[in-house]
């Protein structure tokens, strides 16, 4: 039995401790420009693929939160008014808090599951399942 405990102690010494938080998950910053009265987010599909969410879902959320019409054009998102990139980044961070990061373990390894009329956030890391407020 002592050999087993010695092996177990050696394993604990050699295993790297799990770091708390989600330092590995950093939301990409919005890249874009203002043309006339429209704001164009040029890296919109890259942001959505990094978040692992449907572009239409993210666009619909931004449409409602920024109170402006949003149109997906290829890899870009076109918003029908002038909006500073800082404001768009704040709204994307709010989206991540509500629809991406697990409320139990804080990891971004999640998926949205629709069951009947309800949408749930299912964590692939810890297995937690939380209902999502239907802001969209």
C-alpha positions as CSV (number, residue, x, y, z in Angstrom):
1,X,0.0,0.0,0.0
2,X,2.9,2.4,0.7
3,X,4.1,2.0,-2.9
4,X,0.8,3.2,-4.2
5,X,0.8,6.2,-1.9
6,X,4.4,7.0,-2.9
7,X,3.4,6.8,-6.6
8,X,0.3,9.0,-5.9
9,X,2.4,11.6,-4.1
10,X,4.9,11.7,-7.0
11,X,2.0,12.2,-9.4
12,X,0.7,15.1,-7.4
13,X,4.2,16.7,-7.4
14,X,4.6,16.3,-11.1
15,X,1.1,17.5,-12.2
16,X,0.8,21.1,-13.0
17,X,-1.9,22.8,-10.8
18,X,-5.0,24.1,-12.5
19,X,-5.0,27.9,-12.8
20,X,-8.1,29.6,-11.8
21,X,-9.8,32.1,-14.2
22,X,-9.9,32.1,-17.9
23,X,-6.6,33.8,-18.9
24,X,-6.5,31.8,-22.1
25,X,-9.7,33.3,-23.3
26,X,-9.4,36.8,-24.7
27,X,-12.1,38.4,-26.7
28,X,-10.7,39.7,-30.1
29,X,-11.0,43.5,-30.4
30,X,-13.3,44.9,-33.1
31,X,-11.6,46.1,-36.2
32,X,-13.5,48.4,-38.5
33,X,-14.2,51.8,-39.8
34,X,-16.9,54.4,-40.1
35,X,-18.1,55.2,-43.7
36,X,-20.6,58.0,-43.8
37,X,-23.3,57.2,-41.4
38,X,-22.5,53.5,-41.2
39,X,-20.1,51.5,-39.0
40,X,-18.4,48.5,-40.6
41,X,-16.9,45.7,-38.5
42,X,-14.4,44.0,-40.8
43,X,-13.4,41.1,-38.5
44,X,-17.0,40.1,-37.4
45,X,-16.8,36.5,-38.7
46,X,-13.5,36.0,-37.0
47,X,-14.9,37.1,-33.7
48,X,-17.9,34.8,-34.1
49,X,-15.7,31.8,-35.0
50,X,-13.5,32.5,-32.0
51,X,-16.6,32.6,-29.7
52,X,-17.9,29.5,-31.5
53,X,-21.3,31.1,-32.0
54,X,-23.5,31.6,-35.1
55,X,-22.9,35.0,-36.7
56,X,-26.7,35.6,-37.0
57,X,-27.1,35.1,-33.3
58,X,-24.3,37.6,-32.4
59,X,-25.6,40.1,-35.0
60,X,-29.1,39.9,-33.6
61,X,-27.8,40.5,-30.1
62,X,-25.8,43.6,-31.3
63,X,-28.8,44.7,-33.3
64,X,-30.9,44.8,-30.2
65,X,-28.2,46.1,-27.7
66,X,-27.0,48.9,-30.0
67,X,-30.5,49.8,-31.2
68,X,-29.6,49.9,-34.9
69,X,-30.1,47.7,-37.9
70,X,-27.3,45.2,-38.6
71,X,-26.5,43.4,-41.8
72,X,-24.0,40.6,-42.4
73,X,-22.1,41.2,-45.6
74,X,-19.7,38.4,-46.3
75,X,-17.1,38.6,-43.4
76,X,-18.3,42.0,-42.3
77,X,-21.1,43.4,-40.1
78,X,-22.6,46.7,-41.3
79,X,-24.4,48.8,-38.6
80,X,-26.6,51.6,-39.8
81,X,-25.2,54.3,-37.6
82,X,-21.9,55.6,-36.3
83,X,-20.8,53.7,-33.2
84,X,-17.4,53.8,-31.5
85,X,-15.5,50.5,-31.5
86,X,-15.3,50.7,-27.7
87,X,-19.1,50.6,-27.4
88,X,-19.2,47.5,-29.7
89,X,-16.5,45.8,-27.7
90,X,-18.5,46.4,-24.5
91,X,-21.6,44.8,-26.1
92,X,-19.6,41.8,-27.3
93,X,-18.2,41.4,-23.8
94,X,-21.8,41.4,-22.5
95,X,-22.7,38.8,-25.1
96,X,-19.7,36.6,-24.0
97,X,-20.8,37.0,-20.3
98,X,-24.4,36.0,-21.1
99,X,-24.0,33.5,-23.9
100,X,-20.5,32.0,-23.9
101,X,-18.8,31.8,-20.5
102,X,-20.1,29.1,-18.1
103,X,-21.5,30.5,-14.9
104,X,-20.3,27.5,-12.9
105,X,-16.7,27.1,-13.9
106,X,-16.0,30.3,-15.9
107,X,-14.7,28.5,-19.0
108,X,-15.7,29.5,-22.5
109,X,-16.1,25.8,-23.6
110,X,-19.9,25.9,-24.0
111,X,-22.6,25.4,-26.5
112,X,-26.2,26.8,-26.9
113,X,-28.9,24.1,-26.8
114,X,-32.5,24.9,-27.7
115,X,-35.1,22.7,-26.0
116,X,-38.7,23.5,-26.9
117,X,-39.0,27.2,-26.2
118,X,-36.0,27.5,-23.9
119,X,-32.3,28.1,-24.6
120,X,-29.7,26.5,-22.4
121,X,-26.0,27.1,-22.1
122,X,-24.3,23.7,-21.8
123,X,-20.7,23.6,-20.5
124,X,-18.5,21.1,-22.2
125,X,-15.8,21.4,-19.5
126,X,-17.8,20.8,-16.3
127,X,-21.2,19.6,-17.7
128,X,-23.2,22.4,-16.1
129,X,-26.4,23.4,-17.8
130,X,-27.9,26.9,-17.2
131,X,-30.9,28.6,-18.8
132,X,-30.1,31.7,-20.8
133,X,-32.2,34.8,-20.5
134,X,-33.9,35.3,-23.8
135,X,-32.6,38.8,-24.7
136,X,-32.8,37.9,-28.3
